[in-house]
Amino acid sequence: MLHLDELEAQSVYILREAYSQIDPLAMLWSLGKDSNVMVWLAKKAFCGHVPFPVVHVDTGKKFKEMYEFRERFATEWNLQLITGDCPPVEEVDATLPPAARSAARKTLGLKALLNEHGFKGVIAGIRRDEQATRAKERVFSPRDESGTWDFRDQPPEFWDQYKTDFPPGAHIRIHPLLHWTEIDIWRYIERENIPVVPLYFAQDGKRYRSLGDQDITSPIDSQAATLQEIIEELATTTTSERAGRAMDHEREDAFERLRASGYM
């Protein structure tokens, strides 16, 4: 499919540009569908080998199927896996709503990993269509030394010309899937036969459309038990992809506050 070929080519270009311009570099691996596509694209970009570490910021609250997936495919894909724990929720901003406060543990966990390993850039699997705040991102998106993102002051990116020379101390997020949509992701997974966590497929009339921590993520009503059925469902649904994420049903500014402070 020409559309998927174009998406793939643009993402491969972005990954190669990041690798050539930013060192040291890492990729965030959340174990979800988007980050698995991202790892797959990295393998394509670099002749079957991912040349930088993949980082899992672990809250300790993922589904057992996600941990099983991580252990299996970190080995099968020959990934240099780095894991890091997150601090307890008591160390997180108490003014955040409960689910957002729980999710914000990942921000502190990521900052600790960045400080420990000195990564100047991290590749993340976010998409513009996923959430309104994420639509404000750039492909190469700078953060300051504390990880803060100023979404009102982002570099222009015209005609796939990306700014990669940022001031010393800046931390760069790279988003090679920013131009993809949810249905693009699933069509590419089907075409490439990319493994995903089985929770995405319906059992007993329920499936997970987006995967997070067990205590703040819920399944949706669905009969889609195959890749083709998921694609057909997405072609007609009017339900938000993150409808099962508790934090997305809290105060309107909660997600924006999380993103501004460094949330993935």
C-alpha positions as CSV (number, residue, x, y, z in Angstrom):
1,M,0.0,0.0,0.0
2,L,1.5,3.3,-1.2
3,H,0.3,5.2,1.9
4,L,2.0,2.9,4.3
5,D,5.2,2.9,2.2
6,E,5.3,6.7,2.4
7,L,4.7,6.6,6.2
8,E,7.4,4.0,6.6
9,A,9.9,5.9,4.5
10,Q,9.4,9.2,6.4
11,S,9.8,7.5,9.8
12,V,12.9,5.7,8.6
13,Y,14.4,9.0,7.5
14,I,13.6,10.6,10.9
15,L,15.2,7.7,12.8
16,R,18.3,7.9,10.7
17,E,18.5,11.7,11.1
18,A,18.2,11.3,14.9
19,Y,20.9,8.7,15.0
20,S,23.3,10.8,12.9
21,Q,22.7,14.0,14.8
22,I,22.2,13.1,18.5
23,D,24.5,11.0,20.8
24,P,23.8,9.3,23.1
25,L,20.3,8.4,21.9
26,A,17.7,5.9,23.3
27,M,14.2,4.7,22.3
28,L,11.3,4.5,24.8
29,W,9.6,1.1,24.6
30,S,6.3,1.1,26.4
31,L,5.4,-2.4,25.0
32,G,2.3,-1.0,23.3
33,K,1.4,-1.2,19.6
34,D,3.0,2.2,18.7
35,S,6.3,1.5,20.3
36,N,6.5,-2.0,18.8
37,V,6.0,-0.4,15.4
38,M,8.7,2.1,16.2
39,V,11.2,-0.7,17.1
40,W,10.2,-2.5,13.9
41,L,10.9,0.6,11.9
42,A,14.3,1.0,13.6
43,K,15.2,-2.5,12.6
44,K,14.3,-1.6,9.0
45,A,16.3,1.7,9.2
46,F,19.4,0.0,10.5
47,C,19.6,-3.3,8.6
48,G,17.8,-5.5,11.2
49,H,19.6,-4.1,14.2
50,V,18.5,-1.4,16.7
51,P,21.8,0.5,17.3
52,F,20.7,2.3,20.5
53,P,19.2,1.1,23.8
54,V,15.4,0.7,24.3
55,V,14.2,2.0,27.6
56,H,11.2,0.8,29.6
57,V,10.2,3.1,32.4
58,D,8.5,0.6,34.6
59,T,5.8,1.6,37.1
60,G,5.5,-1.9,38.4
61,K,1.8,-1.8,37.5
62,K,1.7,-3.1,34.0
63,F,-0.3,-6.2,33.0
64,K,1.5,-9.5,33.3
65,E,1.0,-10.0,29.5
66,M,3.1,-6.9,28.9
67,Y,6.0,-8.1,31.1
68,E,5.8,-11.5,29.3
69,F,6.0,-9.7,26.0
70,R,8.9,-7.6,27.1
71,E,11.0,-10.6,28.2
72,R,10.3,-12.5,25.0
73,F,10.8,-9.9,22.4
74,A,13.8,-8.1,24.1
75,T,15.5,-11.4,23.4
76,E,14.0,-12.3,20.0
77,W,14.7,-8.8,18.6
78,N,18.2,-8.6,20.2
79,L,17.4,-5.4,22.0
80,Q,19.7,-3.6,24.4
81,L,17.0,-3.2,27.1
82,I,17.3,-0.7,29.9
83,T,14.6,-0.7,32.6
84,G,14.1,1.8,35.4
85,D,11.7,1.9,38.3
86,C,9.4,4.8,39.1
87,P,9.2,6.5,42.5
88,P,6.2,6.1,44.7
89,V,3.1,8.2,44.1
90,E,3.8,10.2,47.3
91,E,6.7,11.9,45.5
92,V,4.4,13.2,42.8
93,D,2.7,16.6,42.6
94,A,-0.3,16.2,45.0
95,T,-2.3,18.9,43.1
96,L,-2.7,16.5,40.1
97,P,-5.9,14.4,39.9
98,P,-5.5,10.8,41.1
99,A,-5.0,9.0,37.8
100,A,-2.8,11.7,36.4
101,R,-0.7,11.7,39.6
102,S,-0.3,8.0,39.2
103,A,0.8,8.3,35.6
104,A,3.2,11.1,36.4
105,R,5.4,8.6,38.2
106,K,6.7,7.8,34.7
107,T,7.9,11.3,34.3
108,L,10.1,11.1,37.4
109,G,11.2,7.7,36.4
110,L,12.3,8.9,33.0
111,K,14.1,11.9,34.4
112,A,16.1,9.6,36.7
113,L,17.0,7.4,33.8
114,L,18.1,10.3,31.7
115,N,20.3,11.6,34.5
116,E,21.8,8.2,35.0
117,H,22.6,7.5,31.4
118,G,23.1,11.0,30.0
119,F,20.9,10.5,27.0
120,K,20.7,13.7,24.9
121,G,17.7,12.5,23.0
122,V,14.9,9.9,23.3
123,I,12.7,8.5,20.6
124,A,9.0,8.3,21.6
125,G,6.0,6.7,19.9
126,I,3.4,9.4,20.2
127,R,1.0,10.5,17.4
128,R,-0.8,13.7,16.7
129,D,-4.2,12.1,16.4
130,E,-3.9,10.4,19.8
131,Q,-4.6,13.4,22.0
132,A,-5.0,17.1,21.6
133,T,-1.9,18.2,23.5
134,R,0.3,15.8,21.5
135,A,-0.9,17.4,18.3
136,K,1.2,20.5,19.3
137,E,4.4,18.4,19.2
138,R,7.2,18.7,16.6
139,V,9.1,15.7,15.2
140,F,12.3,17.0,16.9
141,S,11.0,18.6,20.1
142,P,13.3,20.3,22.6
143,R,13.0,20.2,26.4
144,D,15.0,22.2,28.8
145,E,17.4,20.7,31.3
146,S,14.6,19.9,33.7
147,G,12.6,18.1,31.0
148,T,10.0,20.9,30.7
149,W,8.3,21.3,27.3
150,D,7.2,24.8,26.3
151,F,4.5,23.9,23.8
152,R,4.0,27.6,22.9
153,D,7.6,27.9,21.6
154,Q,8.4,25.1,19.2
155,P,10.7,25.2,16.2
156,P,9.0,25.3,12.7
157,E,9.3,22.2,10.6
158,F,8.5,22.9,7.0
159,W,8.9,20.5,4.1
160,D,10.5,17.8,6.4
161,Q,13.4,20.1,7.4
162,Y,14.1,19.3,11.0
163,K,16.0,21.5,13.4
164,T,18.5,19.3,15.3
165,D,21.1,21.8,16.6
166,F,19.8,22.9,19.9
167,P,21.6,24.8,22.7
168,P,23.8,22.9,25.1
169,G,21.8,21.3,27.9
170,A,18.7,20.9,25.8
171,H,17.1,17.5,25.8
172,I,15.4,16.3,22.5
173,R,12.3,14.2,22.0
174,I,12.1,12.6,18.6
175,H,8.7,11.5,17.3
176,P,9.0,9.3,14.2
177,L,5.3,8.3,14.3
178,L,3.8,11.8,14.7
179,H,2.3,11.8,11.3
180,W,0.7,8.3,11.6
181,T,-2.9,7.6,12.7
182,E,-4.2,4.7,14.9
183,I,-5.6,2.9,11.9
184,D,-2.3,3.4,10.0
185,I,-0.6,1.7,12.9
186,W,-2.9,-1.4,12.8
187,R,-2.7,-1.6,9.0
188,Y,1.1,-1.6,9.2
189,I,1.1,-4.2,12.0
190,E,-1.1,-6.4,9.8
191,R,1.1,-5.9,6.7
192,E,4.4,-6.5,8.5
193,N,3.1,-9.2,10.9
194,I,4.4,-7.3,13.9
195,P,3.8,-9.0,17.3
196,V,1.7,-7.1,19.8
197,V,0.4,-7.8,23.4
198,P,-2.6,-10.1,23.2
199,L,-4.7,-7.7,25.3
200,Y,-5.5,-5.7,22.2
201,F,-7.7,-8.5,20.9
202,A,-11.2,-9.0,22.2
203,Q,-12.1,-11.7,24.8
204,D,-15.6,-12.0,26.2
205,G,-16.7,-8.8,24.5
206,K,-13.8,-6.6,25.8
207,R,-10.4,-5.5,24.5
208,Y,-7.8,-2.9,25.4
209,R,-7.4,-0.2,22.8
210,S,-4.6,1.6,24.7
211,L,-2.4,0.0,27.3
212,G,-1.2,1.6,30.5
213,D,-1.1,0.7,34.2
214,Q,-3.6,-1.9,35.4
215,D,-5.2,0.4,38.0
216,I,-5.9,3.3,35.6
217,T,-6.6,1.5,32.3
218,S,-9.9,-0.1,31.3
219,P,-11.0,-2.2,28.3
220,I,-13.6,-1.1,25.8
221,D,-16.6,-3.0,24.6
222,S,-15.5,-4.8,21.4
223,Q,-15.9,-8.0,19.4
224,A,-12.7,-7.3,17.4
225,A,-10.6,-10.4,18.0
226,T,-8.4,-10.3,14.9
227,L,-6.2,-7.6,13.2
228,Q,-8.7,-7.3,10.3
229,E,-11.6,-6.9,12.8
230,I,-9.7,-4.2,14.7
231,I,-9.1,-2.3,11.5
232,E,-12.8,-2.6,10.5
233,E,-13.8,-1.4,13.9
234,L,-11.6,1.7,13.8
235,A,-12.9,2.6,10.4
236,T,-16.3,3.4,11.9
237,T,-15.8,4.1,15.6
238,T,-16.4,7.5,17.1
239,T,-14.9,6.6,20.5
240,S,-11.6,8.1,21.5
241,E,-8.6,5.8,21.4
242,R,-7.8,6.8,25.0
243,A,-11.4,6.2,26.3
244,G,-10.1,3.5,28.6
245,R,-7.4,5.8,30.2
246,A,-8.7,7.2,33.5
247,M,-6.4,10.2,33.4
248,D,-8.2,11.4,30.2
249,H,-11.4,11.7,32.0
250,E,-10.0,14.0,34.7
251,R,-9.6,17.8,34.6
252,E,-9.1,19.1,31.1
253,D,-5.6,20.6,31.8
254,A,-4.2,17.5,33.6
255,F,-2.7,15.9,30.5
256,E,-1.3,19.2,29.3
257,R,0.4,19.7,32.7
258,L,1.8,16.2,32.5
259,R,3.2,16.8,29.0
260,A,4.7,20.1,29.8
261,S,6.6,18.6,32.8
262,G,8.0,15.8,30.7
263,Y,5.4,13.0,30.5
264,M,5.7,10.7,27.5
